Amino acid sequence: MNPRRASLIVAGAALCLVMSFAVTRARGLAFIGDLDRQASAARDAVGGRA
């Protein structure tokens, strides 16, 4: 494999990793809170208890 091509692949993978950490940090807590709210509502809709 061409070293230039390999470095582009590594750079792309590193960029994806950095972007995924940034999005998780920015939106992770909101996502978990929304998911918890939806799960509680679904549980309550079928008559479940905590």
FENQUIFEN-V20769 format. One record per residue. N is the residue number from 1. RES is the residue in three letters. PSI is psi as a letter, one per 40 degrees, with the letter a starting at -180 (NA if undefined). OMEGA is omega in degrees with one decimal (NA if undefined). D_LAST is the distance of its C-alpha to the last C-alpha in Angstrom with 1 decimal. Layout:
n=N res=RES psi=PSI omega=OMEGA d_last=D_LAST
n=N res=RES psi=PSI omega=OMEGA d_last=D_LAST
This chain:
n=1 res=MET psi=i omega=178.3 d_last=56.3
n=2 res=ASN psi=h omega=-179.9 d_last=57.8
n=3 res=PRO psi=d omega=179.0 d_last=56.6
n=4 res=ARG psi=d omega=179.1 d_last=56.1
n=5 res=ARG psi=d omega=179.0 d_last=53.9
n=6 res=ALA psi=d omega=179.7 d_last=51.8
n=7 res=SER psi=d omega=175.8 d_last=51.4
n=8 res=LEU psi=d omega=177.9 d_last=50.2
n=9 res=ILE psi=d omega=178.8 d_last=47.6
n=10 res=VAL psi=d omega=179.0 d_last=46.4
n=11 res=ALA psi=d omega=177.9 d_last=46.4
n=12 res=GLY psi=d omega=178.3 d_last=44.4
n=13 res=ALA psi=d omega=178.7 d_last=41.8
n=14 res=ALA psi=d omega=178.3 d_last=41.7
n=15 res=LEU psi=d omega=177.5 d_last=41.3
n=16 res=CYS psi=d omega=179.5 d_last=38.3
n=17 res=LEU psi=d omega=179.7 d_last=36.7
n=18 res=VAL psi=d omega=179.6 d_last=37.3
n=19 res=MET psi=d omega=179.6 d_last=36.1
n=20 res=SER psi=d omega=176.2 d_last=32.8
n=21 res=PHE psi=d omega=-179.3 d_last=32.1
n=22 res=ALA psi=d omega=-179.8 d_last=33.1
n=23 res=VAL psi=d omega=178.2 d_last=30.8
n=24 res=THR psi=d omega=179.2 d_last=27.8
n=25 res=ARG psi=d omega=-177.4 d_last=28.6
n=26 res=ALA psi=d omega=-172.4 d_last=29.1
n=27 res=ARG psi=e omega=-173.7 d_last=26.2
n=28 res=GLY psi=d omega=-178.2 d_last=23.7
n=29 res=LEU psi=d omega=177.9 d_last=21.4
n=30 res=ALA psi=d omega=178.9 d_last=21.5
n=31 res=PHE psi=d omega=-179.0 d_last=20.7
n=32 res=ILE psi=d omega=178.1 d_last=17.7
n=33 res=GLY psi=d omega=178.7 d_last=16.4
n=34 res=ASP psi=d omega=178.8 d_last=17.2
n=35 res=LEU psi=d omega=177.6 d_last=15.6
n=36 res=ASP psi=d omega=179.2 d_last=12.2
n=37 res=ARG psi=d omega=179.4 d_last=12.7
n=38 res=GLN psi=d omega=179.1 d_last=13.8
n=39 res=ALA psi=d omega=178.1 d_last=10.9
n=40 res=SER psi=d omega=179.1 d_last=8.4
n=41 res=ALA psi=d omega=178.7 d_last=11.2
n=42 res=ALA psi=d omega=177.6 d_last=11.7
n=43 res=ARG psi=d omega=-178.9 d_last=8.4
n=44 res=ASP psi=d omega=-179.2 d_last=8.8
n=45 res=ALA psi=d omega=-179.7 d_last=12.4
n=46 res=VAL psi=e omega=175.2 d_last=12.1
n=47 res=GLY psi=f omega=179.6 d_last=10.1
n=48 res=GLY psi=i omega=178.3 d_last=6.9
n=49 res=ARG psi=i omega=-178.6 d_last=3.8
n=50 res=ALA psi=NA omega=NA d_last=0.0
